Amino acid sequence: MDYEPPTALPRDLLNDAEMLVALEAHDFGTVFRLARKRAGVSYSKIASECDIKPERVGTLARGRGRISSFDKIVRIADALRLPGHTVGLAPRPWEVEGGQCLLEGPSAQNGDQVRRRTFVGNASITSLAVAVPKLTERDTPRRIDTPAVEALRERAARLRRLDDVLGGADTYRVYLGEYQHTKSLLRTATCAEAAERGLLSVLAEQAQQAGWAAFDAGWGPDAVSLYKESHAAAKEAGDRNLAGNALAFIAYQAIADDRSGAVQIAARSCDTISTSTPSGVQALFHERRAWACAVAGLKHETETALASAYTALDEATSGEQQPDWAAWVDRTELDIMSGRCWTELRRPLRAVPVLEDALSRYDDAHARDKALYMSWLAAAYLTAGEVEQAGVVTARALDLAAGVASVRPKQRLAPVLAQLRQHRDVATVRGALERAGA
């Protein structure tokens, strides 16, 4: 019989509303507190099974500190028998018996209205796992060579296409499962030095994709942790481009809390550029720096960074190979970033034409991104005093954002809607506000 840890939590506690919220937030202090209060599991047993110091368990249970290491989260999940989906992991080996999951996912909890967005995200990922067989359950080879590394990189490129049409709450567990699988290979497989560097590079790439999905879903601390792990892996692999991209991701997320710090981190990202850096990667780093500068109100620095991004694209040589993770950076994307920057700098006469033109070329299939970009167009119209047109664009953005498992479109549209409420006498504005209410 398989080992059953003394800290395994009962089914009714795992389905408890407070427990589910704590698990999704990776609030393991609350998880430990509930385990002792509701299931009689002592902190000393939790410490022993989870390989955490007893005083640390007590500190966490009192609401101080946080666990963000994915290796530690896996250890806690196995010790407390937490179903993988509740903490953003693939199904654990002990969950599956004869191909059937032993514990029900959130979609089976009829009538429970706790954190409905979480349940939608988990239900979506369950459907996705069925659609993509063996997505997270694969054999672990004993030896990894360079062709095997390239096969993993190609797999990461294929899975990245999911982000074109799905939000982060739908894709996070897929990308995290890939990252964890590669991390397991690094621990257990044998490989030559070149293959090990390649595997570290793939790990950095996967961590960035998982971090982006976490950010898109609104799980900021998890995103930051993954970006930092990506940066460390990229540096160990000697991959300057991925190390620079990890910094660009960190800067992009830091903008909300520390604008000057984000500008500095974005500058460090650009410092990784060398003569061998592909043009698309250069453009990506420069446009992220431009965005950080725009949000910080640095007009001259924004203009300089945008010019550098355009120059990088213009000087691209025919047949130049771009890494897949930067292949999406083209003239249209750069035009959109330019419009976003000029909107932030309250220069609507520069923002509106470039956004209108670029968005006319942007496919509605990329609903999340197009909704986001249209929010800046609506904001630019408001700055210009074109309230009626702002209402039209906002309504269109709301239509595109409907049903997308991402928090960002609604976050971006919230301040636009707040301004529009002052003009509810305008017909197009009323229409947008009605859509928002629905």
Wavefront OBJ file of the C-alpha trace (Angstrom):
o trace
v 0.000 0.000 0.000
v 1.283 3.480 -0.823
v 2.558 5.628 2.023
v -0.120 7.859 3.561
v 1.465 10.758 5.469
v 0.087 11.531 8.942
v -0.493 15.102 7.749
v -2.921 14.137 4.948
v -5.945 16.421 5.173
v -9.522 15.084 5.090
v -11.697 15.554 2.024
v -14.200 17.873 3.691
v -11.448 20.280 4.757
v -9.973 20.327 1.253
v -13.393 21.355 -0.072
v -13.848 24.050 2.595
v -14.343 27.529 1.172
v -11.671 29.212 3.322
v -9.198 26.446 2.548
v -9.776 26.736 -1.220
v -9.148 30.464 -1.164
v -5.959 29.985 0.868
v -4.686 27.279 -1.465
v -5.234 29.341 -4.586
v -3.430 32.300 -3.010
v -0.566 30.031 -1.855
v -1.327 31.275 1.668
v 0.172 28.240 3.373
v 0.118 29.910 6.767
v -3.677 29.787 6.674
v -3.512 26.231 5.327
v -1.362 25.163 8.294
v -3.619 26.977 10.766
v -6.751 25.322 9.360
v -5.021 21.934 9.330
v -4.357 22.178 13.072
v -7.690 23.765 13.997
v -9.992 21.654 11.816
v -8.083 18.388 11.404
v -5.935 18.223 14.538
v -2.654 18.076 12.579
v 0.071 19.509 14.811
v 2.594 22.053 13.578
v 5.405 19.673 14.534
v 4.030 16.974 12.222
v 3.605 19.522 9.418
v 7.191 20.686 9.965
v 8.523 17.132 9.828
v 6.629 16.046 6.716
v 7.149 19.337 4.824
v 10.816 19.709 5.817
v 10.188 23.137 7.373
v 11.524 24.293 10.728
v 8.789 24.070 13.403
v 9.154 27.734 14.355
v 8.772 28.670 10.696
v 5.463 26.782 10.500
v 4.165 28.685 13.525
v 5.331 32.019 12.100
v 3.555 31.350 8.821
v 0.383 30.318 10.641
v 0.407 33.694 12.409
v 0.321 35.434 9.038
v 3.986 36.372 8.786
v 6.014 35.351 5.753
v 5.256 33.472 2.567
v 6.359 30.312 0.758
v 7.085 30.902 -2.931
v 9.603 28.158 -3.831
v 7.948 25.688 -6.187
v 9.997 22.802 -4.832
v 8.665 23.570 -1.354
v 5.088 23.931 -2.648
v 5.370 20.469 -4.213
v 6.632 19.069 -0.895
v 3.716 20.654 1.002
v 1.183 19.397 -1.553
v 2.448 15.841 -1.196
v 2.667 15.990 2.600
v -0.830 17.393 3.112
v -2.264 15.522 0.106
v -3.383 18.737 -1.571
v -4.753 18.041 -5.080
v -2.385 19.536 -7.630
v -5.000 21.766 -9.249
v -5.651 23.561 -5.942
v -2.120 24.980 -5.814
v -1.345 25.352 -9.521
v 0.423 22.006 -10.008
v -0.119 19.120 -12.387
v -1.918 16.113 -10.815
v 0.386 14.493 -8.256
v 1.294 10.794 -8.706
v -0.798 9.783 -5.675
v -3.898 11.474 -7.181
v -4.113 9.217 -10.223
v -5.114 5.574 -10.143
v -5.768 3.725 -13.393
v -5.936 7.011 -15.262
v -8.716 8.398 -13.023
v -8.240 11.307 -10.654
v -8.990 10.229 -7.079
v -10.015 13.714 -5.932
v -12.621 15.862 -7.551
v -11.641 19.209 -9.029
v -13.462 22.455 -8.346
v -15.806 21.934 -11.287
v -17.511 19.116 -9.323
v -18.344 21.293 -6.337
v -21.921 22.151 -7.201
v -23.322 25.290 -5.653
v -20.045 26.554 -4.175
v -19.724 30.178 -5.213
v -16.317 30.821 -3.649
v -13.946 32.546 -6.048
v -15.903 31.718 -9.201
v -13.074 32.977 -11.393
v -10.795 30.328 -9.912
v -13.267 27.582 -10.698
v -13.680 28.776 -14.272
v -9.923 28.782 -14.714
v -9.516 25.303 -13.278
v -12.410 23.905 -15.309
v -10.870 25.365 -18.460
v -7.506 23.804 -17.753
v -9.142 20.427 -17.148
v -10.730 20.624 -20.592
v -7.399 21.694 -22.058
v -5.615 18.739 -20.492
v -8.111 16.422 -22.173
v -7.594 18.176 -25.512
v -3.794 17.871 -25.277
v -3.060 14.276 -24.217
v -0.124 13.599 -21.912
v 0.509 17.298 -21.493
v 1.991 16.987 -18.019
v 2.434 13.224 -17.600
v 5.554 12.088 -19.450
v 8.338 9.594 -18.958
v 11.528 11.001 -17.458
v 14.514 9.885 -19.554
v 17.748 8.983 -17.833
v 19.940 10.789 -20.354
v 19.384 14.068 -22.184
v 21.287 14.987 -25.342
v 21.195 18.118 -27.528
v 18.443 16.825 -29.880
v 16.264 16.110 -26.832
v 16.834 19.661 -25.594
v 15.809 21.086 -28.959
v 12.691 18.915 -28.933
v 11.769 20.455 -25.569
v 12.367 23.941 -26.960
v 10.134 23.203 -29.948
v 7.443 21.894 -27.598
v 7.650 25.124 -25.600
v 7.206 27.081 -28.833
v 4.094 25.090 -29.768
v 2.538 25.504 -26.349
v 3.282 29.229 -26.419
v 0.596 29.547 -29.111
v -2.010 28.864 -26.419
v -1.317 32.347 -25.084
v -2.547 33.816 -28.365
v -6.120 32.784 -27.631
v -6.342 31.931 -23.904
v -5.854 33.947 -20.746
v -3.330 33.209 -18.035
v -5.843 31.554 -15.709
v -6.373 28.951 -18.453
v -2.708 28.402 -19.376
v -0.798 28.822 -16.115
v -0.980 25.194 -14.996
v 0.070 23.969 -18.444
v 3.157 26.178 -18.521
v 3.993 25.502 -14.879
v 3.798 21.753 -15.512
v 6.281 22.091 -18.380
v 8.633 24.106 -16.199
v 8.442 21.572 -13.394
v 9.091 18.684 -15.787
v 12.265 20.329 -17.102
v 13.375 21.144 -13.563
v 12.944 17.465 -12.715
v 15.109 16.502 -15.714
v 17.890 18.759 -14.473
v 17.799 16.993 -11.102
v 17.581 13.396 -12.293
v 18.854 13.037 -15.866
v 22.435 12.671 -17.021
v 23.629 15.050 -19.725
v 26.804 16.496 -21.213
v 27.795 20.076 -20.414
v 26.373 21.531 -23.642
v 23.063 19.711 -23.189
v 22.852 20.852 -19.559
v 23.306 24.482 -20.617
v 20.613 23.988 -23.234
v 18.281 22.466 -20.674
v 18.844 25.428 -18.345
v 18.024 27.745 -21.239
v 14.770 25.869 -21.897
v 13.966 26.061 -18.180
v 14.475 29.845 -18.260
v 12.183 30.124 -21.274
v 9.475 27.990 -19.648
v 9.699 29.926 -16.375
v 9.113 33.161 -18.271
v 6.045 31.758 -19.999
v 4.622 30.434 -16.725
v 5.419 33.748 -15.055
v 3.632 35.666 -17.799
v 0.541 33.468 -17.401
v 0.598 34.050 -13.627
v 0.871 37.795 -14.183
v -1.984 37.712 -16.670
v -4.136 35.788 -14.206
v -3.428 38.308 -11.447
v -1.073 36.134 -9.375
v 1.743 38.665 -9.046
v 3.972 37.028 -6.388
v 4.082 33.760 -8.340
v 5.007 35.663 -11.502
v 7.872 37.508 -9.819
v 9.206 34.275 -8.323
v 9.208 32.590 -11.723
v 10.842 35.576 -13.450
v 13.642 35.571 -10.874
v 14.157 31.831 -11.261
v 14.236 32.348 -15.019
v 16.909 35.019 -14.701
v 19.062 32.771 -12.526
v 18.690 29.824 -14.934
v 19.450 31.987 -17.984
v 22.604 33.373 -16.363
v 23.753 29.867 -15.437
v 23.108 28.766 -19.016
v 25.061 31.729 -20.382
v 22.001 32.846 -22.376
v 22.248 36.661 -22.395
v 19.073 37.092 -24.429
v 16.856 35.155 -22.031
v 18.529 36.813 -19.035
v 17.708 40.200 -20.555
v 14.139 39.126 -21.250
v 13.688 38.006 -17.640
v 14.716 41.504 -16.556
v 12.289 43.007 -19.093
v 9.480 40.924 -17.593
v 10.423 41.968 -14.056
v 10.489 45.620 -15.108
v 7.106 45.328 -16.832
v 5.494 43.978 -13.687
v 7.318 46.369 -11.330
v 5.826 49.429 -13.037
v 2.691 49.369 -10.888
v 4.614 49.604 -7.603
v 7.977 51.210 -8.350
v 8.174 53.295 -11.514
v 11.735 54.523 -11.099
v 12.876 51.029 -10.162
v 11.143 49.625 -13.249
v 13.006 52.114 -15.457
v 16.313 50.994 -13.962
v 15.547 47.300 -14.419
v 14.432 47.902 -18.014
v 17.719 49.723 -18.635
v 19.600 46.693 -17.287
v 17.662 44.549 -19.748
v 18.849 46.745 -22.623
v 22.418 46.541 -21.295
v 22.442 42.833 -22.217
v 22.140 43.719 -25.922
v 25.242 42.907 -27.973
v 26.115 42.824 -31.671
v 24.859 39.218 -31.802
v 21.451 39.973 -30.265
v 18.676 39.300 -32.818
v 16.830 42.398 -34.028
v 13.483 41.243 -32.636
v 14.992 40.758 -29.190
v 16.584 44.208 -29.335
v 13.262 45.778 -30.316
v 11.500 43.931 -27.486
v 13.936 45.194 -24.847
v 13.831 48.766 -26.144
v 10.027 48.887 -26.304
v 9.724 47.563 -22.743
v 12.149 50.282 -21.660
v 10.046 52.851 -23.536
v 6.939 51.694 -21.685
v 8.619 51.950 -18.280
v 9.819 55.461 -19.141
v 6.376 56.533 -20.396
v 4.617 55.413 -17.222
v 7.270 57.288 -15.236
v 6.527 60.424 -17.299
v 9.939 60.547 -19.004
v 9.062 61.893 -22.452
v 12.565 62.254 -23.916
v 13.691 58.825 -22.674
v 10.500 57.266 -24.052
v 11.067 58.760 -27.491
v 14.691 57.625 -27.522
v 13.806 54.052 -26.559
v 11.047 53.844 -29.176
v 13.415 55.134 -31.851
v 15.927 52.433 -30.875
v 13.226 49.776 -31.166
v 12.193 50.923 -34.639
v 15.841 51.075 -35.721
v 16.378 47.492 -34.565
v 13.465 46.268 -36.686
v 14.471 48.369 -39.682
v 18.012 47.004 -39.616
v 16.961 43.351 -39.432
v 18.789 41.317 -42.068
v 16.999 39.009 -44.461
v 16.688 35.497 -43.080
v 17.808 36.497 -39.586
v 16.699 33.888 -37.067
v 14.594 35.160 -34.161
v 13.926 33.121 -31.005
v 10.313 32.021 -30.877
v 9.688 33.894 -27.624
v 10.423 37.191 -29.413
v 8.915 36.369 -32.814
v 5.697 38.269 -32.012
v 7.523 41.607 -32.041
v 6.809 43.221 -35.402
v 5.953 46.651 -36.763
v 2.308 46.380 -35.718
v 3.199 45.486 -32.129
v 5.718 48.307 -31.980
v 3.170 50.787 -33.345
v 0.747 49.688 -30.633
v 3.407 50.155 -27.954
v 4.137 53.618 -29.353
v 0.459 54.517 -29.100
v 0.299 53.189 -25.550
v 3.317 55.260 -24.571
v 1.902 58.465 -26.062
v -1.403 57.796 -24.320
v 0.376 57.500 -20.974
v 2.218 60.754 -21.713
v -1.146 62.417 -22.513
v -0.292 63.119 -26.137
v -3.519 61.991 -27.867
v -2.711 63.622 -31.215
v 0.245 61.251 -31.504
v -1.428 58.260 -29.849
v -4.781 58.047 -31.662
v -3.615 57.820 -35.316
v -0.988 55.158 -34.646
v -3.326 53.080 -32.473
v -6.223 53.319 -34.930
v -3.996 52.206 -37.797
v -2.287 49.377 -35.897
v -5.502 48.006 -34.392
v -7.123 47.907 -37.818
v -4.449 45.337 -38.706
v -4.789 43.392 -35.462
v -6.813 40.175 -35.580
v -9.825 39.871 -33.243
v -8.713 36.295 -32.527
v -6.211 37.817 -30.092
v -9.135 39.015 -28.004
v -7.343 39.649 -24.710
v -4.540 41.687 -26.240
v -6.787 43.628 -28.588
v -9.134 44.506 -25.721
v -6.153 45.727 -23.725
v -4.795 47.831 -26.565
v -8.207 49.333 -27.260
v -8.352 50.497 -23.641
v -5.435 52.814 -24.367
v -7.136 54.065 -27.508
v -10.267 54.835 -25.465
v -8.135 56.651 -22.876
v -6.458 58.699 -25.606
v -9.863 59.725 -26.985
v -10.918 60.804 -23.497
v -7.779 62.905 -23.119
v -8.608 64.536 -26.443
v -12.179 65.247 -25.299
v -13.699 62.826 -27.828
v -16.123 61.263 -25.372
v -18.482 59.725 -27.917
v -15.679 57.865 -29.706
v -14.224 56.775 -26.364
v -17.570 55.139 -25.596
v -17.584 53.288 -28.929
v -14.061 51.941 -28.426
v -14.706 50.968 -24.801
v -17.829 49.007 -25.742
v -15.833 47.135 -28.378
v -13.062 46.360 -25.884
v -15.592 45.024 -23.378
v -17.067 42.731 -26.021
v -13.623 41.336 -26.836
v -12.708 40.863 -23.173
v -15.857 38.921 -22.306
v -15.005 35.385 -21.209
v -11.225 35.844 -21.379
v -9.460 34.290 -18.364
v -7.303 37.340 -17.720
v -7.646 40.074 -15.116
v -5.790 42.688 -17.130
v -8.462 43.913 -19.596
v -10.894 44.665 -16.760
v -8.138 46.292 -14.708
v -7.206 48.515 -17.636
v -10.786 49.405 -18.519
v -11.797 50.261 -14.932
v -10.331 53.815 -14.893
v -11.689 54.458 -18.396
v -15.185 53.470 -17.275
v -14.838 55.647 -14.188
v -14.222 58.673 -16.413
v -17.014 57.709 -18.784
v -19.568 57.655 -15.955
v -19.322 61.440 -15.899
v -20.741 61.462 -19.441
v -23.565 58.917 -19.178
v -25.846 61.331 -21.061
v -23.939 60.420 -24.258
v -25.585 57.491 -26.057
v -22.375 55.580 -26.878
v -21.193 55.998 -23.291
v -24.469 54.602 -21.945
v -24.037 51.612 -24.200
v -20.530 50.980 -22.888
v -21.641 51.340 -19.274
v -24.516 48.891 -19.869
v -22.064 46.347 -21.296
v -19.798 46.834 -18.297
v -22.726 46.290 -15.918
v -23.792 43.154 -17.731
l 1 2 3 4 5 6 7 8 9 10 11 12 13 14 15 16 17 18 19 20 21 22 23 24 25 26 27 28 29 30 31 32 33 34 35 36 37 38 39 40 41 42 43 44 45 46 47 48 49 50 51 52 53 54 55 56 57 58 59 60 61 62 63 64 65 66 67 68 69 70 71 72 73 74 75 76 77 78 79 80 81 82 83 84 85 86 87 88 89 90 91 92 93 94 95 96 97 98 99 100 101 102 103 104 105 106 107 108 109 110 111 112 113 114 115 116 117 118 119 120 121 122 123 124 125 126 127 128 129 130 131 132 133 134 135 136 137 138 139 140 141 142 143 144 145 146 147 148 149 150 151 152 153 154 155 156 157 158 159 160 161 162 163 164 165 166 167 168 169 170 171 172 173 174 175 176 177 178 179 180 181 182 183 184 185 186 187 188 189 190 191 192 193 194 195 196 197 198 199 200 201 202 203 204 205 206 207 208 209 210 211 212 213 214 215 216 217 218 219 220 221 222 223 224 225 226 227 228 229 230 231 232 233 234 235 236 237 238 239 240 241 242 243 244 245 246 247 248 249 250 251 252 253 254 255 256 257 258 259 260 261 262 263 264 265 266 267 268 269 270 271 272 273 274 275 276 277 278 279 280 281 282 283 284 285 286 287 288 289 290 291 292 293 294 295 296 297 298 299 300 301 302 303 304 305 306 307 308 309 310 311 312 313 314 315 316 317 318 319 320 321 322 323 324 325 326 327 328 329 330 331 332 333 334 335 336 337 338 339 340 341 342 343 344 345 346 347 348 349 350 351 352 353 354 355 356 357 358 359 360 361 362 363 364 365 366 367 368 369 370 371 372 373 374 375 376 377 378 379 380 381 382 383 384 385 386 387 388 389 390 391 392 393 394 395 396 397 398 399 400 401 402 403 404 405 406 407 408 409 410 411 412 413 414 415 416 417 418 419 420 421 422 423 424 425 426 427 428 429 430 431 432 433 434 435 436 437 438
